[in-house]
Amino acid sequence: MRFLSNPRFLAVYSGVLTVAFAATILTGFAENERKTSFDQIDVQRINIVSPDGKNEMVIANHQVIPDAIIDGKTFPSQGRHNGAGIIFYNSEGDEDGGIGFSSKKTANGYEADGDLMFDQHKQDQTVGIEYTDDNGQRRAGLHVWDRGEIDLAQEVEHFNAVKNMPAGPDKDAAMKQLQEQAKNGDFGATRLFAGKTANENATVYLCDAKSRPRLRLTVSAAGEAKIEFLDENGKVTYTLPQPDSK
């Protein structure tokens, strides 16, 4: 029994206990780092990040949802902060899609919308499923857009540079050029819409590279079906069935 009271033994024994206790605590922490369970959590924003710290997904309320990020630069996104959503990012840290929902009261009643968007690489959305509701005027469907080859970041920076030019002939000329580019589809063009319009028609629009509808398929709420071919000015050039057909 004197051996157990030996100071050297007690020192060794104490050291072993300390190492064992530390190992137990660290192992427990490692387990907790691998997996933690919650029954409920209140949070304004969750960032899902890669090992190098880049965002891969962000879930957030409308106050703290991030603006668009392209080429490491942040750009304010119109309407982004109207509702909560989920933003997805590619391996370069660029936004490449998202889900969003919002609604608000207006002087006329309310506005609401929801969307699921898929972005082209370093560009804006190229495929989207969207719902909009302006006090009962509802539209919902699938959209497909053409996007240019120039990075969206460069396009936005150019637009902002023109917008911030001092008023005068140079700014007017630059704005006119931007408008012409937009008409030509240089910044993107709607190529397809398939869904329900605000006038209760089930409709498919097929458009050219300047967003001009050239083929329209429609079934009205009353069940009337129609196919229309349009010219570049939006004029119907041919219709099926023909107006006089029975």
C-alpha positions in Angstrom: 0.0 0.0 0.0 3.0 2.3 0.5 3.6 2.0 -3.2 0.3 3.7 -3.9 1.2 6.6 -1.7 4.6 7.0 -3.3 4.9 10.6 -4.7 6.4 9.4 -8.0 3.5 7.0 -8.5 1.0 9.7 -7.7 2.6 12.1 -10.2 2.6 9.4 -13.0 -1.0 8.4 -12.1 -2.1 12.0 -12.2 -0.5 12.6 -15.6 -2.2 9.5 -17.1 -5.6 10.7 -15.8 -5.0 14.1 -17.3 -4.1 12.7 -20.7 -7.1 10.3 -20.6 -9.5 13.1 -19.7 -8.1 15.4 -22.4 -8.4 12.6 -25.0 -12.1 12.0 -24.0 -12.9 15.7 -24.2 -11.2 16.2 -27.6 -12.9 13.1 -29.0 -16.2 14.4 -27.8 -15.5 17.7 -29.5 -14.5 16.0 -32.7 -17.8 14.0 -32.7 -19.7 17.3 -32.2 -17.9 18.9 -35.1 -18.9 16.1 -37.4 -22.6 16.2 -36.5 -24.8 18.3 -34.4 -28.6 17.9 -34.1 -31.2 20.6 -33.5 -34.9 20.2 -33.0 -35.4 23.9 -34.0 -33.1 26.8 -34.8 -33.9 30.5 -35.4 -31.4 32.2 -37.7 -31.4 35.0 -40.2 -28.8 33.6 -42.6 -26.9 30.4 -43.1 -23.8 30.2 -45.3 -22.9 26.8 -46.7 -19.2 27.1 -47.6 -16.4 25.1 -49.3 -13.2 24.1 -47.4 -11.6 27.3 -48.7 -14.4 29.5 -47.3 -16.2 30.3 -50.6 -20.0 30.4 -50.5 -21.6 27.4 -52.2 -25.2 28.1 -50.9 -26.8 30.9 -48.8 -30.2 30.7 -47.1 -31.4 34.0 -45.8 -34.2 36.3 -45.0 -34.9 39.4 -47.2 -32.8 41.8 -45.1 -29.5 39.9 -45.3 -29.8 37.9 -48.5 -26.6 38.7 -50.5 -26.5 40.7 -53.7 -25.2 39.2 -56.9 -21.5 38.3 -57.0 -19.7 37.9 -60.3 -15.9 37.9 -60.8 -15.6 38.6 -57.1 -17.5 41.8 -57.4 -20.9 42.6 -55.7 -23.7 44.1 -57.7 -27.0 45.4 -56.2 -29.8 43.2 -57.4 -33.1 44.9 -58.2 -35.9 43.3 -56.1 -33.5 40.8 -54.4 -34.3 42.1 -50.9 -38.1 41.9 -51.3 -38.2 38.3 -49.9 -36.4 35.4 -48.5 -34.5 33.0 -50.7 -31.7 30.5 -51.4 -28.7 31.6 -53.6 -26.4 29.0 -55.2 -22.8 29.5 -56.3 -20.3 27.8 -58.6 -16.8 26.7 -57.7 -15.5 30.1 -58.7 -17.7 31.9 -56.2 -20.0 33.3 -58.8 -23.8 33.2 -58.3 -25.3 30.7 -60.6 -29.0 30.4 -59.6 -31.4 30.7 -56.8 -34.9 30.4 -55.4 -36.9 33.4 -54.1 -40.3 34.2 -52.8 -41.9 37.6 -51.8 -45.1 39.4 -51.2 -46.2 42.9 -50.1 -49.2 45.0 -49.7 -49.7 47.8 -52.2 -52.1 50.7 -52.7 -54.2 48.5 -55.0 -54.0 45.3 -52.8 -50.9 43.2 -53.0 -48.0 41.9 -55.1 -46.5 38.4 -54.8 -44.0 36.4 -56.8 -41.8 33.3 -56.6 -39.1 32.0 -58.9 -36.5 29.3 -59.5 -33.6 30.5 -61.7 -30.7 28.9 -63.4 -27.9 31.3 -64.5 -25.6 31.0 -67.5 -21.9 30.9 -66.6 -20.9 34.5 -65.6 -24.2 35.8 -66.9 -27.9 36.3 -65.9 -30.6 33.7 -65.8 -31.0 31.5 -68.9 -33.8 29.2 -67.6 -36.5 30.1 -65.1 -39.8 29.0 -63.6 -41.6 32.1 -62.4 -44.9 33.2 -60.8 -46.1 36.8 -60.5 -49.3 38.1 -59.0 -50.4 41.7 -59.1 -53.6 41.8 -57.0 -55.1 38.9 -58.9 -53.5 39.4 -62.3 -51.5 36.2 -62.3 -48.9 34.9 -64.6 -46.9 31.7 -64.2 -44.7 29.7 -66.5 -41.3 28.6 -67.9 -39.0 31.1 -69.4 -35.9 30.5 -71.6 -33.5 33.4 -72.4 -30.5 33.9 -74.7 -27.5 35.6 -73.0 -24.4 37.1 -74.5 -20.8 36.0 -74.2 -19.7 39.1 -72.3 -19.5 38.7 -68.6 -22.4 40.2 -66.7 -20.0 42.0 -64.5 -18.6 43.9 -67.5 -22.1 44.7 -68.8 -23.2 46.1 -65.4 -20.0 48.2 -65.0 -20.4 49.7 -68.5 -24.1 50.5 -67.8 -23.2 52.1 -64.5 -20.4 54.2 -66.1 -22.9 55.5 -68.7 -25.5 56.2 -66.0 -23.0 58.2 -63.9 -21.8 60.3 -66.9 -22.6 64.1 -66.5 -25.7 65.2 -68.3 -25.2 66.2 -71.9 -24.8 65.1 -75.5 -22.2 62.4 -74.7 -24.4 60.8 -72.1 -27.5 61.0 -74.4 -25.5 59.3 -77.2 -24.2 56.6 -74.9 -27.7 55.9 -73.5 -29.1 55.7 -77.0 -26.5 53.1 -77.9 -27.3 51.0 -74.9 -31.0 51.2 -75.8 -30.2 50.0 -79.4 -28.1 47.2 -78.0 -30.9 46.1 -75.7 -33.4 46.1 -78.7 -30.9 43.9 -80.7 -30.8 41.4 -77.8 -27.1 42.1 -77.0 -27.9 42.0 -73.3 -30.3 39.0 -73.5 -33.5 38.0 -75.2 -36.6 36.0 -74.3 -36.7 33.0 -76.6 -39.5 31.0 -75.1 -42.4 31.4 -72.6 -44.8 28.5 -71.8 -47.4 29.1 -69.2 -50.5 31.0 -68.1 -50.9 34.7 -68.9 -52.8 37.3 -66.8 -55.8 37.0 -69.2 -56.2 33.3 -68.2 -54.9 32.0 -71.5 -52.5 29.0 -71.6 -49.9 30.3 -74.0 -46.6 29.3 -75.7 -44.5 32.1 -77.2 -41.5 31.3 -79.5 -39.4 34.4 -80.1 -36.5 35.5 -82.3 -33.1 36.7 -81.1 -34.6 40.1 -80.4 -37.3 38.9 -78.0 -40.0 39.4 -80.7 -42.8 36.7 -80.6 -42.9 35.0 -84.0 -45.1 32.0 -83.2 -47.9 32.0 -80.6 -49.9 29.0 -79.5 -53.0 29.8 -77.3 -55.8 28.0 -75.6 -58.3 30.4 -74.0 -60.1 29.8 -70.7 -63.2 29.0 -72.8 -61.2 26.3 -74.7 -60.6 28.0 -78.0 -57.3 26.9 -79.5 -55.3 29.0 -81.9 -51.9 29.1 -83.7 -50.6 32.5 -84.9 -47.5 33.4 -87.0 -46.2 37.0 -86.5 -43.8 39.2 -88.4 -41.0 41.2 -86.8 -43.4 44.1 -86.0 -45.8 41.8 -84.1 -48.4 41.7 -86.8 -50.2 38.4 -87.2 -49.5 37.1 -90.8 -51.3 33.7 -90.6 -53.7 32.0 -88.2 -54.8 28.4 -87.7 -57.6 27.7 -87.8 -58.6 30.2 -90.4 -61.2 32.7 -89.2 -63.8 31.5 -91.7 -63.2 27.8 -91.1 -65.8 25.8 -89.2 
